[in-house]
Amino acid sequence: MIDFWVAAVVLLLITSALLAWPLRDARRGEASTRSAVNLSVYEERLALLREEHRAGRLDAAGWASAQAEAGQALLAEVDADTATVAVDHGGRRVGWAVVVLVPLAALALYLHFGALDRLRLSRELATPAATPAQMLDRLERTVQAQPDAPDALYLLARTYMAQNRAGEAVPLFERAAQLAGRPPELLGQWAQAKYFAAGRQWSGEVQALVDEALQGNPNEGTSLGLLGIAAFEGRHWAAAVGYWQRLQAGLAPTDPARAALQTGIDRARRELQASGEAEAPARTLRVRVELAPALAAKVSPSDAVFVFAKAVDGPRIPLAVKRLRVADLPASVSLSDADAMQPALKLSAFGDVQLMARVSRAGQPTQGEWIGVGVPVAGQPGTYTLIIDSPEH
């Protein structure tokens, strides 16, 4: 910090010098100029009176009287100059006071409103922390100095979670999520902190955060892992297996977390077998797709038809999809885990689903011209019918 204070002192000295420069010789110069003018006027007046006296237009008495008047006028001017100098001297005192007080006021204002603490903290952060306690202290002071910095809030919250201080992490995750635009990853960790802060008790708030996170990212790892933990602790072994399998499917083959998840999956399966239950079987939905007669003249036989199933409460991405052509209609198709768009999002891992069929001239599964929407189904055996009959806006 020495370099900062040296620079600050130099700037204050320069400021003082600039303020003091106009006061340097102001009184002396002004007084000298005024005295010279008065003396010059006095001498010119005497010269004129002398010429009048020599020419005989001014007698001896008048000459003496005029000399006396000129001297009195000069003395009066000198008295006026003295008073003016006295007044100027008071103004100069005020000026010198400004020269001293302005830099001092600037220094006091900076010490009160400036960012000296942030400067000192930035210097500290430039060097690695020697201990975890020192790192935690730096993070806490960073959040205090920059309460609107999402990265600092997130790092401090993660540190609190690692120290089993979930209650203190919750408000930090909440603020970081709000500042960052509620990304799925932060929502998942916010939900996790709330779950552990409440003594591993599931709540509607935790469920809402998890739902929002998975809607934004169906593979959000923290949310899937948390759902698996909650299901396992609630002795819902099959659900725990399903959530952890979805999480495991989204991890890289070399990710060390896969082994830990597999341990949890194996344990849940053993508990499942001991309870006499069975894992959820692979799910298959049979769907008959038809085109409304009124649309026959409005579509082309080559137009693409997409038949898909979406989770009613879950990710937006379809869980299973198949592609046909208008020329194939009416047609019967089967949707199963084999038709999953992503390995981690299988039809058998979700409850109620919405069946839909879309006609798209451009061959885009996400947008088209005509659509048919069925009622939510729970996947009981049977055949479900979809009729494409409505324009898609």
Summary of the structure (lengths in Angstrom):
residues: 393
radius of gyration: 45.0
end to end distance: 63.7
largest distance: 148.5
contacts: 1128
relative contact order: 0.06
helix: 62%
strand: 12%
